[in-house]
């Protein structure tokens, strides 16, 4: 499942975060812009998707669940 792999990617950036429950990665400033760029690059490589500027909104990156939904949506396109 994508969410498990996404959590593995996120753990590489901030291993101290509980990605099963955290829903404020951006809003709480757990992730900075560099972290987001790193994660986006990994997601695009791992899932062969294109994440564009229009996708770069906090709602898409506040939780592992939101990221998984974005990845799934982009895989379906």
C-alpha positions as CSV (number, residue, x, y, z in Angstrom):
1,X,0.0,0.0,0.0
2,X,1.2,3.5,-0.8
3,X,0.7,4.9,2.7
4,X,3.2,2.5,4.2
5,X,5.9,3.5,1.7
6,X,5.0,7.2,2.1
7,X,5.5,6.8,5.8
8,X,8.9,5.2,5.2
9,X,9.8,8.2,3.0
10,X,8.6,10.7,5.7
11,X,10.6,8.8,8.4
12,X,13.7,9.5,6.4
13,X,13.1,13.3,6.8
14,X,11.7,13.4,10.4
15,X,11.9,10.0,12.2
16,X,10.6,11.5,15.5
17,X,7.1,12.2,14.1
18,X,4.2,9.8,14.6
19,X,2.9,9.9,11.0
20,X,-0.1,7.7,11.9
21,X,-1.6,10.5,13.9
22,X,0.0,13.8,12.9
23,X,-2.1,16.0,10.8
24,X,-0.3,19.3,11.0
25,X,3.1,18.7,9.3
26,X,2.9,22.0,7.5
27,X,0.5,24.0,9.8
28,X,2.6,23.2,12.9
29,X,5.8,23.9,10.9
30,X,7.2,20.3,11.5
31,X,8.2,20.3,7.8
32,X,9.9,23.3,6.3
33,X,10.1,24.1,2.6
34,X,13.3,22.1,2.2
35,X,11.6,19.0,3.8
36,X,8.7,19.4,1.4
37,X,11.0,19.6,-1.6
38,X,12.8,16.5,-0.4
39,X,9.6,14.6,0.1
40,X,8.1,15.7,-3.2
41,X,11.3,14.5,-5.1
42,X,11.1,11.1,-3.4
43,X,7.4,10.7,-4.1
44,X,7.8,11.6,-7.8
45,X,10.7,9.1,-8.1
46,X,9.0,6.3,-6.1
47,X,5.5,6.5,-7.6
48,X,6.4,7.9,-11.1
49,X,4.1,10.8,-10.7
50,X,4.3,14.6,-11.4
51,X,3.6,16.9,-8.5
52,X,3.2,20.4,-9.9
53,X,3.0,23.8,-8.2
54,X,-0.8,23.6,-8.1
55,X,-0.5,20.5,-5.8
56,X,1.9,22.3,-3.4
57,X,-0.7,23.4,-0.9
58,X,-0.6,22.7,2.9
59,X,-3.8,20.5,2.7
60,X,-1.9,18.0,0.5
61,X,1.1,17.7,2.9
62,X,-0.3,18.1,6.4
63,X,-0.5,14.3,7.0
64,X,0.7,11.0,5.6
65,X,-3.0,10.3,4.8
66,X,-3.3,13.5,2.8
67,X,-0.1,12.7,0.9
68,X,-1.3,9.2,0.2
69,X,-4.5,10.6,-1.2
70,X,-2.6,13.0,-3.4
71,X,-0.3,10.2,-4.7
72,X,-3.4,8.0,-5.4
73,X,-5.1,10.8,-7.3
74,X,-2.0,11.5,-9.4
75,X,-1.5,7.8,-10.1
76,X,-5.0,7.6,-11.5
77,X,-4.5,10.5,-13.9
